[in-house]
Amino acid sequence: MRYGRLAGVVAATISMIVFAAGPATAGVLRGPVRLVDDTDGGGSDMNMDIAVRQVTVTPIRAHVGDLVRIDVVIHDKGEGSETIPAQVYANGKLIGSQLFTFGWSLGQTDTHKTFYWNTSGVKPGEYRIKGEAFLWGDTSPFDNSLTVRQPLLLAAPGAPFPGGETAGGSATTGDPGAGKADSVGQKPAAEYSNGGSY
């Protein structure tokens, strides 16, 4: 019965497509449909699992118009391969997105993504920076995002910072379960002004 299982999979797939389309849509699929091999009674045995392990913001004190660098480390803890977006947010607003593919290497691996946020035209204030990598079907989705604990402080161009601090510094928030610690560092402000280098 070499073709018996294959025929069952084909029939199950066709019935899923017909069921997903339904009579109300006149056979036109609306939105994404995910097909799975349900012949084993529960779908795939694959453990798809990624986690955002670390987010670093540099500088942590900047003036409006400066470039802010955001580094995100995403860890592949499971099996399988997929291409998904890595995204960064400032106070809940999407400020950057990059596609990446994980799972091509055996074992647990890290992906490093760097984003640059041009703060020209952004309102001065405090900004909570979050890194996120959403994976549909992740077996532990609670660790798919991480917010830097120290807010980014954006001051108006030329304005002083509270407490007489200077522009610069960095802040890192890491997943303590992965041995990544929080840190705050100091770097010269000249490295981060618009037009400077990183």
Protein Blocks (a to p, Z undefined) as FASTA:
>chain_A
ZZlmmmmmmmmmmmmmmmmnommlnopaedjdddddfknonapabdcddddfbdcdddfb
dcehiacddddddddfbecjddddddddeehiafbdcdddehkagcjddddddddddfeh
iacdddddddddddehiablmlmcccdfbacddddehiacehhiaeedjdddddfknopa
cddddddfklmgghiaZZ
